[in-house]
């Protein structure tokens, strides 16, 4: 099972006279990183909120916002002295062109400090059960979204792995042909060089040169290791826990083997297969960066 590190979850609950709302967003990150916003006076919740987030999220950069509103506890008040000073400044600036007070009042009330809202009284211990329940719901929604995106990524990754398997089969089938073609070309070139001098090519020398070439360009181990990496990658994808770090490591190993195959093959057709192979691996490497 794969889990994406990108997701969003929110929830809201009401238990009169308290309303709680939680919003959680996550993006990819090498480790778990929490950026938490709590209501003023509720800082004591931070360890409990982080522990709850960690129980649902193993890796990723998480932005969590917890909001509380207590019905009937907030009252608005107008700063009459400040409002009067605002009005005097506007009157001084506009003079006789000042609009009627009824038209001007909404703009004056929207100025900083003209209207103040009394803060909700902090009561962390009594308010925590509702907030905790709301957090659980938001985290469950986040995990559900991450799981859905993980399923999409798993399908795409499997497609690329299948393409890689087909390319490796082509490369493995092509390898003996490369040696045979090299032997034929070498025999023909040397024969053309020796023919004017009536010298016969020593087959033992030819066999030795072909053997050296075959050994130098042998990519069977790299092909087998690449196939093994694909098998391991598939196994990790099927595990119960999402393991993006293991997938990232295997993708790096796949790329290393593909580079070695390309440098040793000495064949244009294998080279083209290697280019396609690297393209698949790059897509895989890009996707696993977002796997938890």
Protein Blocks (a to p, Z undefined) as FASTA:
>chain_A
ZZdfbdcddddddddfbdcdddddddddfbdcddddddehilmmmmmmmmmmmmmmmbdc
dddddddddehkaccdddfklmmmmmmmmmmmnmmmpccfklmmmmmmmpghkaccdddd
ddfklmmmmmmmmmmmmmmmmmmmmmmmmmmmmmmmmmmmmmmmmmmmmmmmmmmmmmmm
mmmmmmmmmmmmmmmnopacdfklmmmmmmmmmmmmpcklmmmmmmmmmmmmmmmmmpmb
dcfklmmmmmmmmmmmmmmmmmmnopaklmmmmmmmmmmmmmmmmmmmmgZZ
